[in-house]
Amino acid sequence: MTFTRRFTAAFAVAVAALVITAVPGQAATLRWAAQNDILTLDPHSQNHATTHSLLAHSYEGLVRYTKDFQVEPSLATSWQQISPTQWRFNLRKGVKFHDGSPFTADDVVFSYGRIMQPQGTNQIYVFGVKEVKKIDDYTVDMILSGPNPVLLHQFVNFRIMSKIWSVKNKAENVQDYVAREESFASRNANGTGPYIIKLWEPDKRIVMTANPAWWDKLIGNATDVIYTPIKADATRVSALLAGDVDLVTDLPTQDVTRLRSDPKIKVLDGFENRTIFIGMDQHNPELLYSNVKGKNPFKDVRVRKALNLAVDRDAIKRVTMRGLSQPAAIMIAPSVHGYGSDIDKVAPVDVEGAKKLLAEAGYPNGFEFGLDCPNNRYVNDEEICQALVGMWARAGLKVKLNAQPMASFIAKIQKFDHSTYMLGWGVATFDALFSLQSLLRTKTTGADGSFNLGRVSDPKLDALIDAAKTETDPKKRDDLLRDALVLTRDNYYYVPLHHQMRPWAMKKNVTTVYKADDAPESRYARVD
């Protein structure tokens, strides 16, 4: 593999934070490698963490996070809550998109209408917004369907596009990724942010350069950025050790100890706010890719419980993850609001108990089903799925593994073409509602159930989630979130595996900030 040395890539993440002042004349290139590529350049198409984190270099929201995840102004300079269902945002003046067109209220109104289109999966970032009203060129009102305690956190990932540019290039509609549609917006970017995306060669590289007209200033000195997706673990690490790249995320767990002892390398550790889990089809009357005909075993809670009991999460942590994971019983990680260690207690593995439950459900000899799994997205994703195949086999379940690159995997499972699948869910708002609404609310054409790909549908759970959307009393809202998480756990609607730990390795001359949301911001990066 050939690695480009010319540009700069970037960086890492914000939980611990080093604030560095850029020194004039010390512009630098940072070369960043990770295992998977973005899915598209359309900021409203796919709710995919890697896509979001890279497109955030170009596209901005009305607000953004500080290094410690406090909401601060971005394209909006200020806001006020006029009533429980009306928020007014004052927009930043003098901002231009990368093509030179001015940023105004028209772009906010347009972007709201665009992100709401059903072929995209990002509606959750504007959920509860009923209408966006233009007051004048630099003022918009958000009219809500009810009070929303996490509205500002949602808006961090509500990316603003240029209406002029979109209309000019016939990109008014969101790319339909599942249908493999291509559009001008899926191959070209035009934001207001700190970096201009100059080039995207899928599965090869993304090249970005600093936007000289950006309304803010870079904190680091990375004026050029190159991102290189390198699927193979050994190749990624070799590139770092050879000096071909400066920073590697998605660090292979087997190499962490070795890299810690290398005097030329430094390693940053941290837990993501991401939980890795297995989803099960609980909707189709007959399970796909199974030898069970005429019914769907995963509609039976005993079968779902059996799958959970047969998984040895401690073995996955010890052997596959080499200690770099936290076994999970619930669907949110410790850094997410609503988490409770008392409800995140994993039951001991019980293969005999799993067999008994399967027999009670009418499957004394087990049954066959498929497992779709990405092989270039999460830490040791394919290896974890391989381990699950063996664990479930001990309970009599025959699993056919289908591991494939993320780009094809995600399109397949979004078409509900699966019996079970692996997914990892990071929480952009740092609030449990984001996971509950996306993964467990009965699926609609809007934000509800946008990634409920097993099509779980529980009226009691829906009621808890809907109540949490508008409850402004902190204690009552926390109780609703907790009850929903426990209900999900006790009905075994998913098979939570672990909360993911994500080490990062870089050359000694690279300074970066570790972020629990796994969303690198190159504006902080420095290469000395």
Buried (B, 14 or more C-beta within 10 A) or exposed (E): EEBBEEBBBBBBBBBBBBEBEBEEEEBBBBBBBBBBBBBBBBBBBBBBBBBBBBBBBBBBBBBBBEBEBEBEBBBBBEBEBEEEBBBBBBBBEEBBBBBEBBBBBBBBBBBBBBBBBEBBBBBBBBBBBEEBEBEEEBBBBBEBEEBBBBBBBBBBBBBBBBBBBBEEBEBBBBBBBBEEBEBBBBBBBBBBBBBBBBEBEEEBBBBBBBBEEBBBEBBBBBBBBBBBBBBEBEBBBBBBBEEBBBBBBBBBBBBBEEBEEBEEBBBBBBBBBBBBBBBBBBBBEEBBBBEBEEBBBBBBBBBBBBBBBBBBBBBBBEEBBBEBBBBBBBBBBBBBBBBBEEBBEBEEBBBEBBBBBBBEBEBEEBBBBBBBBBBBBBBBBBBBBBBBBEBBEBBBBBBEBBBBBBBEBBBBBBEBBBBBBBBBBBBBBBBBBBBBBBBBBBBEEBBBBBBBBBBBBBEEBBEBBBBBBBBEEEEEBBBBBBBBBBBBBEBBBBBBBBBBBBBBBBBEEBBBBBBBBBBBBBBBBBBE
